[in-house]
Amino acid sequence: KQEVTQIPAALSVPEGENLVLNCSFTDSAIYNLQWFRQDPGKGLTSLLLIQSSQREQTSGRLNASLDKSSGRSTLYIAASQPGDSATYLCAVNSAKAGNNRKLIWGLGTSLAVNP
Amino acid sequence: DGGITQSPKYLFRKEGQNVTLSCEQNLNHDAMYWYRQDPGQGLRLIYYSQIVNDFQKGDIAEGYSVSREKKESFPLTVTSAQKNPTAFYLCASRRGTGANYGYTFGSGTRLTVV
């Protein structure tokens, strides 16, 4: 059974720091992995999608990597800003869940960037 | 701009009532999904639809019903059979089910039982 774990559960950093959020999964049979951002009381905003054949994706100050063999993905945020404060969710698109290719979710990392 | 619109933003339900949450997308996406989010738990799939006039149960479909009469609309009804409906409900869509297709989410509906 695919399980997704995100560490740490919460993180507080001063503005300007580079930081890494971790996502691990137990089954390497995935189609893709997606990182989302959620602000309090809001919906999810897609940040990056990494297909199983890819190693990394970049968007602005964000870089996500994928290592299927070790079951890990990292989200790197460069030069963090207070506006980056949010919960970051990792979701794995499992290849073993039939045609729906079901998303398996982590519980998220709550990030606070302090001015 | 294309996107997913969920309404209402807040919804209050009395005991024994059915309520319907709206989800509309103008992205021309084929697949649509309903998730439930509770504190301390990962998102859980309620129902999904990969094509008009077809939908499938997710992990926690009991007490919920859906319809997919139009490509752009996927309403969720929370029935009186759902014993613990207070939660944040999120609608999502995808262009297709290929590995290069990500999910787009709406802004959510917070349902509270009063």
Boltz contact constraints between the chains, C-beta under 6 A:
constraints:
  - contact:
      token1: [A, 31]
      token2: [B, 99]
      max_distance: 6.0
  - contact:
      token1: [A, 32]
      token2: [B, 99]
      max_distance: 6.0
  - contact:
      token1: [A, 34]
      token2: [B, 102]
      max_distance: 6.0
  - contact:
      token1: [A, 42]
      token2: [B, 107]
      max_distance: 6.0
  - contact:
      token1: [A, 43]
      token2: [B, 90]
      max_distance: 6.0
  - contact:
      token1: [A, 43]
      token2: [B, 105]
      max_distance: 6.0
  - contact:
      token1: [A, 43]
      token2: [B, 106]
      max_distance: 6.0
  - contact:
      token1: [A, 43]
      token2: [B, 107]
      max_distance: 6.0
  - contact:
      token1: [A, 43]
      token2: [B, 108]
      max_distance: 6.0
  - contact:
      token1: [A, 44]
      token2: [B, 105]
      max_distance: 6.0
  - contact:
      token1: [A, 46]
      token2: [B, 102]
      max_distance: 6.0
  - contact:
      token1: [A, 49]
      token2: [B, 102]
      max_distance: 6.0
  - contact:
      token1: [A, 51]
      token2: [B, 99]
      max_distance: 6.0
  - contact:
      token1: [A, 51]
      token2: [B, 100]
      max_distance: 6.0
  - contact:
      token1: [A, 101]
      token2: [B, 97]
      max_distance: 6.0
  - contact:
      token1: [A, 105]
      token2: [B, 42]
      max_distance: 6.0
  - contact:
      token1: [A, 105]
      token2: [B, 43]
      max_distance: 6.0
  - contact:
      token1: [A, 107]
      token2: [B, 42]
      max_distance: 6.0
